[in-house]
Amino acid sequence: MPGSGVDFNGLFGVNTPPRPDTVNPLTQRFKYDFAIAFADPGTFPSADLHKALGRALEEEGGDLAYYPHPQGHPAMRELLASTLDQGRGMKLSPDQITLTAGSMQALVLLTELFVDPGDTLITEEFLYMGTIRVMRRFKANIVGVGTDSQGMRPDLLEERIEELRAGGARIKFIYTVPTFENPLGTDMGLQRRLDILSVAQRSGIPILEDDCYVDLRYEGEASPSIYSLDDSGSVMYCGSSSKIIGPGMRLGWVAGPREVIERVGTIQLGATPSQFSVLAALHYLRESREEHISELTRVYKSRRDTMLAALGEHFGPGAVTSRPDGGMFLWVKLPEGTDTPALLGKAKAKDIRYGPGPIFSPSGEGANYLRLAYAHLDEDVIGEGIAELAKVFEAEGVLG
Ligand SMILES: Cc1ncc(COP(=O)(O)O)c(C=O)c1O
């Protein structure tokens, strides 16, 4: 006799988030898709990755018959340690690095590790919506700090920390993307990094430095990572191959003080990224990293310029755009009173999508801002799409 079945809704844990009420944007595609920042399919190195994987399987394929190292492939961690040392001046031993399924998993693990419900995390005033989702998932109180052309302002950070502490907040870490912040595109100079670090050290609050865009620099001087400037063991660091190979690889990493990395293992429980993907990336990056990055930055710079020119032509003086020295997107300010979330439906009806400002704000601010990703789009598509988007906004009286 058939039973009445299981009522799963009565079984989910008390901390399980409710059923999502919107479609996951990653499952949708649009002709003019400015919303999601991802790698360019045209320069994606399929053939070289294929060869790299072939070499990897010949040399060490038998190892796939066994479980990977709980922190991820040792040779990949050695390669990362030496790349981070040469490129970013970071002194790390491979055992201070754990591989993760994209840097998203690094963010999940570190947030889970530190946050009890109600704990405070400090961030830039606008930040990657994935990070906001993770922090909300663990019921953190997310406090955004004001920014300027170099990102988070140290004076405001210090003020915020004092206010929060006076109110009894338990601040667990300061999350920052110092290089090509998502969505602002800001890049902290050396002094700014030192100032942020100094506030953190004086307050006894660790920094989580998310450096996933660092390799996508096409202009300007690179500043050292905050991690490399710290001599007090106060900085945790995460990075990703998503921006230099592609997010489909799902390969990221978390690095930092041993006591933190050891604890990461206690909650990651060996769920490191696929060794298959790691092997391909390892052999590929050893051979082709520099060459591929210089190709990407050449292509992305030109796309940035195309998008800037198209915005100048079609959006006119009503729009103020960022001009980042690297990364994958622009941040656009429209006249006060513009409602980019409400206008998104009109844009979608024309097969255009963008990132409306409030999704990047912990407090839902920024309705007159939008983020436009360009890295994955051909230049003619960028030009056409921006012209079409301007028509949508003009029809709604936004661009005057
Ligand atoms: C600042 C930042 N951190 C982390 C991620 C997560 O990327 P992934 O999990 O693909 O490494 C992203 C993705 O866009 C990002 O912008």
The ligand as an ORCA input file, in Angstrom:
! r2SCAN-3c Opt
* xyz 0 1
  C      35.579     38.810     -5.747
  C      35.218     37.404     -6.113
  N      35.557     36.406     -5.293
  C      35.265     35.138     -5.571
  C      34.595     34.794     -6.726
  C      34.251     33.350     -6.938
  O      34.840     32.842     -8.083
  P      35.204     31.316     -8.257
  O      34.446     30.513     -7.258
  O      34.837     30.993     -9.651
  O      36.686     31.224     -8.013
  C      34.231     35.794     -7.623
  C      33.499     35.464     -8.868
  O      33.129     36.267     -9.660
  C      34.547     37.133     -7.305
  O      34.224     38.150     -8.115
*
